[in-house]
Amino acid sequence: MKHMMICCGAGVATSTVALKKLEAYLTAEGLLDKVRISQGTVAEAATRSDLDFIVSTSTAKVAVEVINALPLLTGIGTEKVFESVKAQILG
């Protein structure tokens, strides 16, 4: 099972919006049970060694794949984010 972390600067507001949209997508795709999801700050993500990838609304410098979550907030380019997350889970 892959471990994904949803991140933003404070670990609360925009990451929660991204999380809810991703959960809805993953449920519709039948993938929610194939990924463990954590939520927090970008700074926290940088200290973790148990993550396979992160989805972040903020710039992140980490050792794992980073998927830009800003399209989940703007509504422009959401499919690309969803497909990238799906590829990470299934890859």
N, C-alpha and C positions, 0 to 999 in steps of 0.2 A: 504494500500500500504506500502510495506517495504521500509526502507531507508538504503542504502548501501553507505559506503564511501570507495573510492579507495585511499590508502595512500602510501607514500614513505617518505624518510628522508626530502627531500626538497619540496615535493608536486608537482613536475613538470615532470621530465624525466621518471623514470621507472613507475611511476603511470600512466602516459599518455599511455605508451605501454600496460600496463595491462588493462586500461580502454578501449582502442580500441579493444582489443581481446575479452573482456567481452561483449562489446556492439554488436560485430558481432555475438557472441554465443547467447546472449539473443534475438537478432533479429531473428536469425534462429529458435530458440525454441519458438518464440511468447511470450516471457516474458518481453520484454523491457518496455512495458506499465504497468507492475505490480511492478516496483521498481523505486524509486527515487534515483538517483546517484549523489553523491558529490565527489569532489576530493580535496585532501589537504595533509597536513603533519600528521605524527603520533602524534606529539605534539598537533596539533589542534584536532585530533580525541579524544584524552584523555580528552579534555575540553567540548566535546559535549554531550548532554543528549538526542538528538533526533535521534540517530542511532540505527538500529536494529542489524547490523553487519558491520565489516570492512573487506576489502581485502587489504592486505598490503605486500609490498616488503621488509619492514623493521620490526624488532622486535617491537611489540606493547604491552603495558600494559594498557589495557582498560577494562571496565566493561562489554563489549559485546563480542560476538563470533568473533574470528579473524581467517580469512582464509589466509593461506600463499600463496602469489601471485608469489613467485619466479619461480615456474614451468611455468608461462606464459612468463617469460623472457628466460628461458633455453629451453623450448619446451619439457621438460621431465616431464610427470605427469600432463599435462594440463587438461586431462579429469577429474581427481580427483578434481581439482579446480572448473571446470565447474559444476560438479555434486554437490559439496558442496554449491556453490552459488545457484544453482537451488533449492536444498533442503531448504536453508534458505528463499528463496523467497516464496516457496510454503508451507513451514512449519507453 
